[in-house]
Amino acid sequence: MLLAGAVLTETTFEWKGIGYMLAEYLKARDFLAVQGIVTLIALVVCLASFLIDVIVALVDPRVRF
């Protein structure tokens, strides 16, 4: 949903971002670039989630993993 929102917003307002680039690569049928962008976004989401979990565990001593 995050990726779809980025593509919709950036395409509508013609902002030059990762969602706009993804839409352009899809139009050009450059599937290797599309796969790279989707993988990059997935890695960023996973890394952010991991960092938030670590910070919560450090701040709240009741949290145990």
N, CA, C, O and CB atoms as a CASP TS submission, in Angstrom:
PFRMAT TS
TARGET T0000
AUTHOR 0000-0000-0000
METHOD Language model
MODEL 1
PARENT N/A
ATOM      1  N   MET     1       0.823  -1.183   0.000  1.00  0.00           N
ATOM      2  CA  MET     1       0.000   0.000   0.000  1.00  0.00           C
ATOM      3  C   MET     1       0.871   1.251   0.000  1.00  0.00           C
ATOM      4  O   MET     1       0.524   2.261  -0.612  1.00  0.00           O
ATOM      5  CB  MET     1      -0.939  -0.004   1.200  1.00  0.00           C
ATOM      6  N   LEU     2       2.005   1.172   0.692  1.00  0.00           N
ATOM      7  CA  LEU     2       2.920   2.302   0.718  1.00  0.00           C
ATOM      8  C   LEU     2       3.455   2.587  -0.690  1.00  0.00           C
ATOM      9  O   LEU     2       3.533   3.740  -1.115  1.00  0.00           O
ATOM     10  CB  LEU     2       4.082   2.030   1.694  1.00  0.00           C
ATOM     11  N   LEU     3       3.812   1.546  -1.387  1.00  0.00           N
ATOM     12  CA  LEU     3       4.343   1.691  -2.743  1.00  0.00           C
ATOM     13  C   LEU     3       3.279   2.221  -3.692  1.00  0.00           C
ATOM     14  O   LEU     3       3.555   3.097  -4.512  1.00  0.00           O
ATOM     15  CB  LEU     3       4.881   0.353  -3.255  1.00  0.00           C
ATOM     16  N   ALA     4       2.066   1.694  -3.584  1.00  0.00           N
ATOM     17  CA  ALA     4       0.975   2.158  -4.447  1.00  0.00           C
ATOM     18  C   ALA     4       0.655   3.624  -4.174  1.00  0.00           C
ATOM     19  O   ALA     4       0.373   4.378  -5.105  1.00  0.00           O
ATOM     20  CB  ALA     4      -0.283   1.295  -4.240  1.00  0.00           C
ATOM     21  N   GLY     5       0.695   4.034  -2.915  1.00  0.00           N
ATOM     22  CA  GLY     5       0.451   5.436  -2.584  1.00  0.00           C
ATOM     23  C   GLY     5       1.531   6.353  -3.139  1.00  0.00           C
ATOM     24  O   GLY     5       1.246   7.459  -3.598  1.00  0.00           O
ATOM     25  N   ALA     6       2.763   5.886  -3.094  1.00  0.00           N
ATOM     26  CA  ALA     6       3.870   6.693  -3.634  1.00  0.00           C
ATOM     27  C   ALA     6       3.729   6.848  -5.147  1.00  0.00           C
ATOM     28  O   ALA     6       3.925   7.938  -5.685  1.00  0.00           O
ATOM     29  CB  ALA     6       5.236   6.046  -3.288  1.00  0.00           C
ATOM     30  N   VAL     7       3.394   5.770  -5.819  1.00  0.00           N
ATOM     31  CA  VAL     7       3.238   5.826  -7.284  1.00  0.00           C
ATOM     32  C   VAL     7       2.082   6.743  -7.649  1.00  0.00           C
ATOM     33  O   VAL     7       2.215   7.580  -8.541  1.00  0.00           O
ATOM     34  CB  VAL     7       3.005   4.408  -7.874  1.00  0.00           C
ATOM     35  N   LEU     8       0.950   6.596  -6.971  1.00  0.00           N
ATOM     36  CA  LEU     8      -0.227   7.416  -7.280  1.00  0.00           C
ATOM     37  C   LEU     8       0.032   8.891  -7.017  1.00  0.00           C
ATOM     38  O   LEU     8      -0.289   9.734  -7.855  1.00  0.00           O
ATOM     39  CB  LEU     8      -1.426   6.950  -6.463  1.00  0.00           C
ATOM     40  N   THR     9       0.601   9.211  -5.880  1.00  0.00           N
ATOM     41  CA  THR     9       0.846  10.609  -5.527  1.00  0.00           C
ATOM     42  C   THR     9       1.877  11.254  -6.445  1.00  0.00           C
ATOM     43  O   THR     9       1.673  12.366  -6.932  1.00  0.00           O
ATOM     44  CB  THR     9       1.307  10.711  -4.083  1.00  0.00           C
ATOM     45  N   GLU    10       2.967  10.566  -6.673  1.00  0.00           N
ATOM     46  CA  GLU    10       4.041  11.154  -7.479  1.00  0.00           C
ATOM     47  C   GLU    10       3.673  11.243  -8.949  1.00  0.00           C
ATOM     48  O   GLU    10       4.133  12.146  -9.648  1.00  0.00           O
ATOM     49  CB  GLU    10       5.312  10.349  -7.322  1.00  0.00           C
ATOM     50  N   THR    11       2.858  10.324  -9.426  1.00  0.00           N
ATOM     51  CA  THR    11       2.421  10.391 -10.818  1.00  0.00           C
ATOM     52  C   THR    11       1.390  11.498 -10.992  1.00  0.00           C
ATOM     53  O   THR    11       1.415  12.212 -11.994  1.00  0.00           O
ATOM     54  CB  THR    11       1.838   9.038 -11.273  1.00  0.00           C
ATOM     55  N   THR    12       0.489  11.649 -10.032  1.00  0.00           N
ATOM     56  CA  THR    12      -0.553  12.674 -10.117  1.00  0.00           C
ATOM     57  C   THR    12       0.046  14.077 -10.094  1.00  0.00           C
ATOM     58  O   THR    12      -0.322  14.921 -10.911  1.00  0.00           O
ATOM     59  CB  THR    12      -1.551  12.513  -8.968  1.00  0.00           C
ATOM     60  N   PHE    13       0.950  14.328  -9.179  1.00  0.00           N
ATOM     61  CA  PHE    13       1.533  15.668  -9.032  1.00  0.00           C
ATOM     62  C   PHE    13       2.845  15.841  -9.791  1.00  0.00           C
ATOM     63  O   PHE    13       3.470  16.899  -9.715  1.00  0.00           O
ATOM     64  CB  PHE    13       1.762  15.965  -7.572  1.00  0.00           C
ATOM     65  N   GLU    14       3.263  14.816 -10.518  1.00  0.00           N
ATOM     66  CA  GLU    14       4.502  14.822 -11.311  1.00  0.00           C
ATOM     67  C   GLU    14       5.725  15.171 -10.481  1.00  0.00           C
ATOM     68  O   GLU    14       6.591  15.925 -10.923  1.00  0.00           O
ATOM     69  CB  GLU    14       4.381  15.800 -12.457  1.00  0.00           C
ATOM     70  N   TRP    15       5.791  14.617  -9.271  1.00  0.00           N
ATOM     71  CA  TRP    15       6.980  14.750  -8.438  1.00  0.00           C
ATOM     72  C   TRP    15       7.983  13.706  -8.890  1.00  0.00           C
ATOM     73  O   TRP    15       7.604  12.569  -9.171  1.00  0.00           O
ATOM     74  CB  TRP    15       6.641  14.590  -6.918  1.00  0.00           C
ATOM     75  N   LYS    16       9.240  14.066  -8.964  1.00  0.00           N
ATOM     76  CA  LYS    16      10.277  13.142  -9.419  1.00  0.00           C
ATOM     77  C   LYS    16      10.824  12.360  -8.234  1.00  0.00           C
ATOM     78  O   LYS    16      11.821  12.749  -7.625  1.00  0.00           O
ATOM     79  CB  LYS    16      11.416  13.903 -10.141  1.00  0.00           C
ATOM     80  N   GLY    17      10.168  11.263  -7.917  1.00  0.00           N
ATOM     81  CA  GLY    17      10.592  10.431  -6.809  1.00  0.00           C
ATOM     82  C   GLY    17      10.672   8.979  -7.228  1.00  0.00           C
ATOM     83  O   GLY    17      10.622   8.663  -8.416  1.00  0.00           O
ATOM     84  N   ILE    18      10.796   8.096  -6.251  1.00  0.00           N
ATOM     85  CA  ILE    18      10.957   6.680  -6.545  1.00  0.00           C
ATOM     86  C   ILE    18       9.671   6.099  -7.133  1.00  0.00           C
ATOM     87  O   ILE    18       9.731   5.207  -7.980  1.00  0.00           O
ATOM     88  CB  ILE    18      11.358   5.914  -5.279  1.00  0.00           C
ATOM     89  N   GLY    19       8.503   6.593  -6.695  1.00  0.00           N
ATOM     90  CA  GLY    19       7.238   6.122  -7.250  1.00  0.00           C
ATOM     91  C   GLY    19       7.066   6.550  -8.699  1.00  0.00           C
ATOM     92  O   GLY    19       6.564   5.781  -9.520  1.00  0.00           O
ATOM     93  N   TYR    20       7.474   7.757  -9.013  1.00  0.00           N
ATOM     94  CA  TYR    20       7.405   8.247 -10.389  1.00  0.00           C
ATOM     95  C   TYR    20       8.335   7.437 -11.293  1.00  0.00           C
ATOM     96  O   TYR    20       7.975   7.077 -12.414  1.00  0.00           O
ATOM     97  CB  TYR    20       7.769   9.745 -10.449  1.00  0.00           C
ATOM     98  N   MET    21       9.524   7.162 -10.790  1.00  0.00           N
ATOM     99  CA  MET    21      10.470   6.355 -11.568  1.00  0.00           C
ATOM    100  C   MET    21       9.921   4.947 -11.794  1.00  0.00           C
ATOM    101  O   MET    21      10.088   4.377 -12.872  1.00  0.00           O
ATOM    102  CB  MET    21      11.835   6.285 -10.854  1.00  0.00           C
ATOM    103  N   LEU    22       9.269   4.392 -10.776  1.00  0.00           N
ATOM    104  CA  LEU    22       8.687   3.068 -10.916  1.00  0.00           C
ATOM    105  C   LEU    22       7.616   3.063 -12.007  1.00  0.00           C
ATOM    106  O   LEU    22       7.563   2.137 -12.816  1.00  0.00           O
ATOM    107  CB  LEU    22       8.094   2.602  -9.581  1.00  0.00           C
ATOM    108  N   ALA    23       6.774   4.079 -12.034  1.00  0.00           N
ATOM    109  CA  ALA    23       5.745   4.169 -13.072  1.00  0.00           C
ATOM    110  C   ALA    23       6.380   4.305 -14.456  1.00  0.00           C
ATOM    111  O   ALA    23       5.902   3.703 -15.418  1.00  0.00           O
ATOM    112  CB  ALA    23       4.808   5.362 -12.799  1.00  0.00           C
ATOM    113  N   GLU    24       7.443   5.083 -14.561  1.00  0.00           N
ATOM    114  CA  GLU    24       8.117   5.242 -15.857  1.00  0.00           C
ATOM    115  C   GLU    24       8.759   3.937 -16.318  1.00  0.00           C
ATOM    116  O   GLU    24       8.695   3.593 -17.499  1.00  0.00           O
ATOM    117  CB  GLU    24       9.181   6.341 -15.772  1.00  0.00           C
ATOM    118  N   TYR    25       9.377   3.210 -15.387  1.00  0.00           N
ATOM    119  CA  TYR    25       9.978   1.925 -15.737  1.00  0.00           C
ATOM    120  C   TYR    25       8.927   0.906 -16.138  1.00  0.00           C
ATOM    121  O   TYR    25       9.170   0.078 -17.016  1.00  0.00           O
ATOM    122  CB  TYR    25      10.795   1.390 -14.575  1.00  0.00           C
ATOM    123  N   LEU    26       7.767   0.957 -15.510  1.00  0.00           N
ATOM    124  CA  LEU    26       6.685   0.051 -15.898  1.00  0.00           C
ATOM    125  C   LEU    26       6.185   0.358 -17.303  1.00  0.00           C
ATOM    126  O   LEU    26       5.904  -0.554 -18.080  1.00  0.00           O
ATOM    127  CB  LEU    26       5.530   0.143 -14.902  1.00  0.00           C
ATOM    128  N   LYS    27       6.076   1.636 -17.626  1.00  0.00           N
ATOM    129  CA  LYS    27       5.657   2.026 -18.980  1.00  0.00           C
ATOM    130  C   LYS    27       6.671   1.569 -20.016  1.00  0.00           C
ATOM    131  O   LYS    27       6.299   1.160 -21.116  1.00  0.00           O
ATOM    132  CB  LYS    27       5.465   3.547 -19.070  1.00  0.00           C
ATOM    133  N   ALA    28       7.957   1.639 -19.667  1.00  0.00           N
ATOM    134  CA  ALA    28       9.029   1.250 -20.589  1.00  0.00           C
ATOM    135  C   ALA    28       9.290  -0.257 -20.578  1.00  0.00           C
ATOM    136  O   ALA    28      10.134  -0.745 -21.330  1.00  0.00           O
ATOM    137  CB  ALA    28      10.309   1.991 -20.237  1.00  0.00           C
ATOM    138  N   ARG    29       8.566  -0.999 -19.725  1.00  0.00           N
ATOM    139  CA  ARG    29       8.718  -2.450 -19.583  1.00  0.00           C
ATOM    140  C   ARG    29      10.139  -2.846 -19.188  1.00  0.00           C
ATOM    141  O   ARG    29      10.673  -3.847 -19.667  1.00  0.00           O
ATOM    142  CB  ARG    29       8.336  -3.144 -20.883  1.00  0.00           C
ATOM    143  N   ASP    30      10.741  -2.048 -18.310  1.00  0.00           N
ATOM    144  CA  ASP    30      12.068  -2.351 -17.783  1.00  0.00           C
ATOM    145  C   ASP    30      11.886  -3.080 -16.452  1.00  0.00           C
ATOM    146  O   ASP    30      11.969  -2.486 -15.378  1.00  0.00           O
ATOM    147  CB  ASP    30      12.930  -1.043 -17.608  1.00  0.00           C
ATOM    148  N   PHE    31      11.635  -4.384 -16.558  1.00  0.00           N
ATOM    149  CA  PHE    31      11.250  -5.150 -15.385  1.00  0.00           C
ATOM    150  C   PHE    31      12.406  -5.378 -14.412  1.00  0.00           C
ATOM    151  O   PHE    31      12.170  -5.600 -13.225  1.00  0.00           O
ATOM    152  CB  PHE    31      10.685  -6.471 -15.811  1.00  0.00           C
ATOM    153  N   LEU    32      13.616  -5.330 -14.877  1.00  0.00           N
ATOM    154  CA  LEU    32      14.756  -5.462 -13.968  1.00  0.00           C
ATOM    155  C   LEU    32      14.837  -4.252 -13.037  1.00  0.00           C
ATOM    156  O   LEU    32      15.110  -4.404 -11.846  1.00  0.00           O
ATOM    157  CB  LEU    32      16.072  -5.616 -14.764  1.00  0.00           C
ATOM    158  N   ALA    33      14.603  -3.060 -13.570  1.00  0.00           N
ATOM    159  CA  ALA    33      14.599  -1.855 -12.743  1.00  0.00           C
ATOM    160  C   ALA    33      13.413  -1.868 -11.779  1.00  0.00           C
ATOM    161  O   ALA    33      13.549  -1.442 -10.632  1.00  0.00           O
ATOM    162  CB  ALA    33      14.555  -0.594 -13.627  1.00  0.00           C
ATOM    163  N   VAL    34      12.268  -2.346 -12.222  1.00  0.00           N
ATOM    164  CA  VAL    34      11.091  -2.441 -11.361  1.00  0.00           C
ATOM    165  C   VAL    34      11.377  -3.395 -10.198  1.00  0.00           C
ATOM    166  O   VAL    34      11.053  -3.101  -9.047  1.00  0.00           O
ATOM    167  CB  VAL    34       9.853  -2.921 -12.171  1.00  0.00           C
ATOM    168  N   GLN    35      11.977  -4.521 -10.508  1.00  0.00           N
ATOM    169  CA  GLN    35      12.321  -5.490  -9.473  1.00  0.00           C
ATOM    170  C   GLN    35      13.306  -4.886  -8.479  1.00  0.00           C
ATOM    171  O   GLN    35      13.193  -5.128  -7.277  1.00  0.00           O
ATOM    172  CB  GLN    35      12.909  -6.763 -10.100  1.00  0.00           C
ATOM    173  N   GLY    36      14.258  -4.113  -8.955  1.00  0.00           N
ATOM    174  CA  GLY    36      15.223  -3.465  -8.070  1.00  0.00           C
ATOM    175  C   GLY    36      14.575  -2.448  -7.157  1.00  0.00           C
ATOM    176  O   GLY    36      14.912  -2.385  -5.974  1.00  0.00           O
ATOM    177  N   ILE    37      13.648  -1.645  -7.675  1.00  0.00           N
ATOM    178  CA  ILE    37      12.978  -0.638  -6.855  1.00  0.00           C
ATOM    179  C   ILE    37      12.106  -1.302  -5.798  1.00  0.00           C
ATOM    180  O   ILE    37      12.104  -0.879  -4.642  1.00  0.00           O
ATOM    181  CB  ILE    37      12.131   0.297  -7.733  1.00  0.00           C
ATOM    182  N   VAL    38      11.365  -2.338  -6.183  1.00  0.00           N
ATOM    183  CA  VAL    38      10.512  -3.032  -5.216  1.00  0.00           C
ATOM    184  C   VAL    38      11.359  -3.688  -4.132  1.00  0.00           C
ATOM    185  O   VAL    38      10.990  -3.661  -2.958  1.00  0.00           O
ATOM    186  CB  VAL    38       9.639  -4.088  -5.921  1.00  0.00           C
ATOM    187  N   THR    39      12.478  -4.270  -4.510  1.00  0.00           N
ATOM    188  CA  THR    39      13.377  -4.879  -3.523  1.00  0.00           C
ATOM    189  C   THR    39      13.961  -3.825  -2.596  1.00  0.00           C
ATOM    190  O   THR    39      14.055  -4.049  -1.389  1.00  0.00           O
ATOM    191  CB  THR    39      14.508  -5.645  -4.223  1.00  0.00           C
ATOM    192  N   LEU    40      14.351  -2.692  -3.134  1.00  0.00           N
ATOM    193  CA  LEU    40      14.890  -1.599  -2.318  1.00  0.00           C
ATOM    194  C   LEU    40      13.866  -1.115  -1.301  1.00  0.00           C
ATOM    195  O   LEU    40      14.200  -0.924  -0.132  1.00  0.00           O
ATOM    196  CB  LEU    40      15.333  -0.434  -3.208  1.00  0.00           C
ATOM    197  N   ILE    41      12.642  -0.918  -1.726  1.00  0.00           N
ATOM    198  CA  ILE    41      11.606  -0.446  -0.815  1.00  0.00           C
ATOM    199  C   ILE    41      11.323  -1.494   0.257  1.00  0.00           C
ATOM    200  O   ILE    41      11.118  -1.143   1.419  1.00  0.00           O
ATOM    201  CB  ILE    41      10.321  -0.109  -1.587  1.00  0.00           C
ATOM    202  N   ALA    42      11.308  -2.773  -0.112  1.00  0.00           N
ATOM    203  CA  ALA    42      11.082  -3.843   0.868  1.00  0.00           C
ATOM    204  C   ALA    42      12.204  -3.875   1.901  1.00  0.00           C
ATOM    205  O   ALA    42      11.944  -4.062   3.089  1.00  0.00           O
ATOM    206  CB  ALA    42      10.972  -5.209   0.164  1.00  0.00           C
ATOM    207  N   LEU    43      13.440  -3.698   1.464  1.00  0.00           N
ATOM    208  CA  LEU    43      14.563  -3.680   2.397  1.00  0.00           C
ATOM    209  C   LEU    43      14.496  -2.490   3.353  1.00  0.00           C
ATOM    210  O   LEU    43      14.798  -2.627   4.539  1.00  0.00           O
ATOM    211  CB  LEU    43      15.873  -3.652   1.631  1.00  0.00           C
ATOM    212  N   VAL    44      14.109  -1.341   2.847  1.00  0.00           N
ATOM    213  CA  VAL    44      14.000  -0.148   3.697  1.00  0.00           C
ATOM    214  C   VAL    44      12.906  -0.346   4.747  1.00  0.00           C
ATOM    215  O   VAL    44      13.090   0.024   5.906  1.00  0.00           O
ATOM    216  CB  VAL    44      13.701   1.112   2.839  1.00  0.00           C
ATOM    217  N   VAL    45      11.777  -0.923   4.355  1.00  0.00           N
ATOM    218  CA  VAL    45      10.693  -1.165   5.303  1.00  0.00           C
ATOM    219  C   VAL    45      11.128  -2.171   6.365  1.00  0.00           C
ATOM    220  O   VAL    45      10.854  -1.973   7.548  1.00  0.00           O
ATOM    221  CB  VAL    45       9.435  -1.669   4.570  1.00  0.00           C
ATOM    222  N   CYS    46      11.796  -3.238   5.964  1.00  0.00           N
ATOM    223  CA  CYS    46      12.274  -4.241   6.926  1.00  0.00           C
ATOM    224  C   CYS    46      13.302  -3.659   7.879  1.00  0.00           C
ATOM    225  O   CYS    46      13.251  -3.921   9.080  1.00  0.00           O
ATOM    226  CB  CYS    46      12.872  -5.437   6.195  1.00  0.00           C
ATOM    227  N   LEU    47      14.227  -2.878   7.363  1.00  0.00           N
ATOM    228  CA  LEU    47      15.245  -2.251   8.207  1.00  0.00           C
ATOM    229  C   LEU    47      14.623  -1.265   9.191  1.00  0.00           C
ATOM    230  O   LEU    47      15.008  -1.236  10.360  1.00  0.00           O
ATOM    231  CB  LEU    47      16.284  -1.538   7.342  1.00  0.00           C
ATOM    232  N   ALA    48      13.672  -0.463   8.734  1.00  0.00           N
ATOM    233  CA  ALA    48      13.008   0.489   9.623  1.00  0.00           C
ATOM    234  C   ALA    48      12.232  -0.238  10.714  1.00  0.00           C
ATOM    235  O   ALA    48      12.250   0.179  11.873  1.00  0.00           O
ATOM    236  CB  ALA    48      12.068   1.403   8.826  1.00  0.00           C
ATOM    237  N   SER    49      11.561  -1.304  10.358  1.00  0.00           N
ATOM    238  CA  SER    49      10.819  -2.091  11.345  1.00  0.00           C
ATOM    239  C   SER    49      11.754  -2.694  12.386  1.00  0.00           C
ATOM    240  O   SER    49      11.449  -2.678  13.579  1.00  0.00           O
ATOM    241  CB  SER    49      10.023  -3.200  10.653  1.00  0.00           C
ATOM    242  N   PHE    50      12.878  -3.220  11.948  1.00  0.00           N
ATOM    243  CA  PHE    50      13.856  -3.788  12.869  1.00  0.00           C
ATOM    244  C   PHE    50      14.411  -2.730  13.818  1.00  0.00           C
ATOM    245  O   PHE    50      14.511  -2.967  15.022  1.00  0.00           O
ATOM    246  CB  PHE    50      14.994  -4.439  12.091  1.00  0.00           C
ATOM    247  N   LEU    51      14.768  -1.579  13.288  1.00  0.00           N
ATOM    248  CA  LEU    51      15.311  -0.505  14.121  1.00  0.00           C
ATOM    249  C   LEU    51      14.289  -0.014  15.143  1.00  0.00           C
ATOM    250  O   LEU    51      14.647   0.278  16.284  1.00  0.00           O
ATOM    251  CB  LEU    51      15.772   0.658  13.247  1.00  0.00           C
ATOM    252  N   ILE    52      13.035   0.079  14.747  1.00  0.00           N
ATOM    253  CA  ILE    52      11.994   0.497  15.684  1.00  0.00           C
ATOM    254  C   ILE    52      11.837  -0.532  16.790  1.00  0.00           C
ATOM    255  O   ILE    52      11.680  -0.163  17.954  1.00  0.00           O
ATOM    256  CB  ILE    52      10.657   0.706  14.957  1.00  0.00           C
ATOM    257  N   ASP    53      11.875  -1.826  16.448  1.00  0.00           N
ATOM    258  CA  ASP    53      11.784  -2.876  17.466  1.00  0.00           C
ATOM    259  C   ASP    53      12.944  -2.794  18.455  1.00  0.00           C
ATOM    260  O   ASP    53      12.745  -2.960  19.658  1.00  0.00           O
ATOM    261  CB  ASP    53      11.758  -4.257  16.803  1.00  0.00           C
ATOM    262  N   VAL    54      14.140  -2.543  17.961  1.00  0.00           N
ATOM    263  CA  VAL    54      15.300  -2.443  18.838  1.00  0.00           C
ATOM    264  C   VAL    54      15.178  -1.223  19.755  1.00  0.00           C
ATOM    265  O   VAL    54      15.475  -1.314  20.946  1.00  0.00           O
ATOM    266  CB  VAL    54      16.596  -2.363  18.009  1.00  0.00           C
ATOM    267  N   ILE    55      14.751  -0.104  19.219  1.00  0.00           N
ATOM    268  CA  ILE    55      14.596   1.106  20.024  1.00  0.00           C
ATOM    269  C   ILE    55      13.532   0.916  21.098  1.00  0.00           C
ATOM    270  O   ILE    55      13.716   1.340  22.239  1.00  0.00           O
ATOM    271  CB  ILE    55      14.237   2.299  19.134  1.00  0.00           C
ATOM    272  N   VAL    56      12.421   0.281  20.737  1.00  0.00           N
ATOM    273  CA  VAL    56      11.368   0.023  21.731  1.00  0.00           C
ATOM    274  C   VAL    56      11.890  -0.893  22.829  1.00  0.00           C
ATOM    275  O   VAL    56      11.593  -0.679  24.004  1.00  0.00           O
ATOM    276  CB  VAL    56      10.123  -0.603  21.062  1.00  0.00           C
ATOM    277  N   ALA    57      12.657  -1.902  22.465  1.00  0.00           N
ATOM    278  CA  ALA    57      13.213  -2.811  23.469  1.00  0.00           C
ATOM    279  C   ALA    57      14.201  -2.102  24.389  1.00  0.00           C
ATOM    280  O   ALA    57      14.298  -2.452  25.566  1.00  0.00           O
ATOM    281  CB  ALA    57      13.898  -3.990  22.789  1.00  0.00           C
ATOM    282  N   LEU    58      14.923  -1.133  23.890  1.00  0.00           N
ATOM    283  CA  LEU    58      15.864  -0.382  24.721  1.00  0.00           C
ATOM    284  C   LEU    58      15.154   0.612  25.642  1.00  0.00           C
ATOM    285  O   LEU    58      15.577   0.820  26.779  1.00  0.00           O
ATOM    286  CB  LEU    58      16.861   0.357  23.840  1.00  0.00           C
ATOM    287  N   VAL    59      14.100   1.209  25.162  1.00  0.00           N
ATOM    288  CA  VAL    59      13.388   2.226  25.932  1.00  0.00           C
ATOM    289  C   VAL    59      12.500   1.602  27.003  1.00  0.00           C
ATOM    290  O   VAL    59      12.439   2.099  28.127  1.00  0.00           O
ATOM    291  CB  VAL    59      12.549   3.096  25.005  1.00  0.00           C
ATOM    292  N   ASP    60      11.815   0.520  26.661  1.00  0.00           N
ATOM    293  CA  ASP    60      10.862  -0.111  27.589  1.00  0.00           C
ATOM    294  C   ASP    60      11.444  -1.435  28.089  1.00  0.00           C
ATOM    295  O   ASP    60      11.517  -2.399  27.327  1.00  0.00           O
ATOM    296  CB  ASP    60       9.474  -0.347  26.896  1.00  0.00           C
ATOM    297  N   PRO    61      11.855  -1.496  29.346  1.00  0.00           N
ATOM    298  CA  PRO    61      12.485  -2.716  29.837  1.00  0.00           C
ATOM    299  C   PRO    61      11.529  -3.908  29.973  1.00  0.00           C
ATOM    300  O   PRO    61      11.984  -5.038  30.147  1.00  0.00           O
ATOM    301  CB  PRO    61      13.116  -2.442  31.159  1.00  0.00           C
ATOM    302  N   ARG    62      10.218  -3.675  29.898  1.00  0.00           N
ATOM    303  CA  ARG    62       9.256  -4.773  29.982  1.00  0.00           C
ATOM    304  C   ARG    62       9.204  -5.601  28.704  1.00  0.00           C
ATOM    305  O   ARG    62       8.747  -6.744  28.720  1.00  0.00           O
ATOM    306  CB  ARG    62       7.881  -4.231  30.289  1.00  0.00           C
ATOM    307  N   VAL    63       9.666  -5.034  27.609  1.00  0.00           N
ATOM    308  CA  VAL    63       9.633  -5.736  26.327  1.00  0.00           C
ATOM    309  C   VAL    63      10.774  -6.738  26.257  1.00  0.00           C
ATOM    310  O   VAL    63      11.935  -6.383  26.463  1.00  0.00           O
ATOM    311  CB  VAL    63       9.718  -4.740  25.150  1.00  0.00           C
ATOM    312  N   ARG    64      10.445  -7.974  25.970  1.00  0.00           N
ATOM    313  CA  ARG    64      11.472  -9.020  25.825  1.00  0.00           C
ATOM    314  C   ARG    64      11.213  -9.772  24.534  1.00  0.00           C
ATOM    315  O   ARG    64      10.067 -10.078  24.204  1.00  0.00           O
ATOM    316  CB  ARG    64      11.473 -10.001  27.050  1.00  0.00           C
ATOM    317  N   PHE    65      12.263 -10.067  23.816  1.00  0.00           N
ATOM    318  CA  PHE    65      12.150 -10.808  22.554  1.00  0.00           C
ATOM    319  C   PHE    65      12.770 -12.166  22.701  1.00  0.00           C
ATOM    320  O   PHE    65      12.778 -12.947  21.749  1.00  0.00           O
ATOM    321  CB  PHE    65      12.812 -10.049  21.400  1.00  0.00           C
TER
END
